[in-house]
Amino acid sequence: MSKIKKLLEKFFSNPKDLEWDEYVKILSYYGFEVHTQGTTSGSRRCFENKEGVRLYFHEPHPKNIVKHYVIKQTIEVLKKEGLI
């Protein structure tokens, strides 16, 4: 099984230990790119794909673990947009 397939399997199992870098790789797989919102955005990140679908979330800190609600909301958007 490829690395991305293993990562996707982990993502869809609603993990409690998904790291931010892994999350970014998953969104990249679905065609999203991460953008900062200027110098005053702090930890807020915008992910956008070629169709203009946007996701806004805060990069976790001080720990690098993605919040459970972020995973849930991301899955909902991916389903709504027909990406999964």
JOFEN-V748396 format. One record per pair of residues at least 6 apart in sequence whose ideal C-beta (glycine too) atoms are under 8 Angstrom apart, sorted by sequence separation. I is the first residue (numbers start at 1). GAP is how many residues later the second one is. D is the distance in Angstrom with one decimal. If there is no record, write none. Layout:
BEGIN
{{I & GAP & D} {I & GAP & D}}
END
This chain:
BEGIN
{{48 & 6 & 4.9} {60 & 6 & 6.0} {78 & 6 & 4.6} {11 & 7 & 6.4} {27 & 7 & 7.4} {37 & 7 & 5.7} {47 & 7 & 6.8} {48 & 7 & 7.8} {60 & 7 & 6.5} {1 & 8 & 7.9} {10 & 8 & 6.7} {36 & 8 & 7.9} {37 & 8 & 7.8} {46 & 8 & 5.8} {47 & 8 & 4.3} {36 & 9 & 6.6} {37 & 9 & 5.8} {46 & 9 & 7.2} {47 & 9 & 7.8} {75 & 9 & 7.4} {24 & 10 & 5.9} {35 & 10 & 7.2} {36 & 10 & 7.7} {46 & 10 & 5.4} {47 & 10 & 7.6} {11 & 11 & 7.6} {34 & 11 & 5.4} {35 & 11 & 4.7} {45 & 11 & 7.3} {10 & 12 & 7.5} {11 & 12 & 7.8} {34 & 12 & 7.3} {35 & 12 & 7.5} {44 & 12 & 6.5} {45 & 12 & 6.0} {34 & 13 & 5.5} {35 & 13 & 6.4} {44 & 13 & 7.6} {45 & 13 & 7.2} {57 & 13 & 5.1} {33 & 14 & 6.9} {44 & 14 & 5.5} {45 & 14 & 5.4} {7 & 15 & 5.8} {11 & 15 & 5.2} {32 & 15 & 4.1} {33 & 15 & 6.2} {43 & 15 & 4.7} {44 & 15 & 7.7} {32 & 16 & 6.4} {33 & 16 & 7.5} {42 & 16 & 7.8} {43 & 16 & 4.4} {57 & 16 & 7.9} {32 & 17 & 4.8} {43 & 17 & 7.7} {57 & 17 & 7.9} {7 & 18 & 6.3} {8 & 18 & 6.6} {31 & 18 & 4.3} {43 & 18 & 5.9} {55 & 18 & 7.8} {7 & 19 & 6.2} {30 & 19 & 7.0} {31 & 19 & 6.0} {55 & 19 & 6.4} {27 & 20 & 5.1} {4 & 21 & 7.2} {8 & 21 & 7.2} {32 & 21 & 7.7} {55 & 22 & 6.1} {32 & 23 & 6.9} {53 & 24 & 7.0} {4 & 25 & 5.8} {27 & 28 & 7.3} {53 & 28 & 5.4} {51 & 30 & 7.4} {20 & 39 & 5.8} {20 & 40 & 5.9} {21 & 43 & 7.5} {23 & 43 & 4.8} {20 & 44 & 5.0} {22 & 44 & 7.9} {19 & 45 & 5.1} {20 & 45 & 7.7} {19 & 46 & 6.4} {20 & 46 & 6.0} {18 & 47 & 6.7} {19 & 47 & 7.1} {23 & 47 & 7.5} {27 & 47 & 7.3} {17 & 48 & 6.2} {18 & 48 & 4.6} {23 & 48 & 7.8} {30 & 48 & 6.3} {16 & 49 & 7.5} {23 & 51 & 7.8} {16 & 52 & 6.8} {31 & 52 & 7.7} {18 & 53 & 6.4} {30 & 53 & 5.1} {14 & 54 & 6.7} {30 & 54 & 7.8} {15 & 56 & 7.5} {14 & 57 & 6.0} {14 & 58 & 7.2} {11 & 60 & 6.8} {12 & 63 & 7.1}}
END
